[in-house]
């Protein structure tokens, strides 16, 4: 999960950097609309970025983009799947 590093002037002050995510359910041939999340202002170190209830798909591909040219770091990423699902299909 990204942790906040915040904006550094001259970039917008008072607005948290944002992360957008979209996904494709057909291996990248077509994409849904981006969903945007705030990543926290500078110093808000406990800010977490989460996308929940994303549904299911066989050939899903995720893409993220970020709003500000700052040092971004993704600390962790998790993917849950239901017991009995075969990831090799």
Order of alpha helices (4+ residues) and beta strands (2+ residues): beta-beta-beta
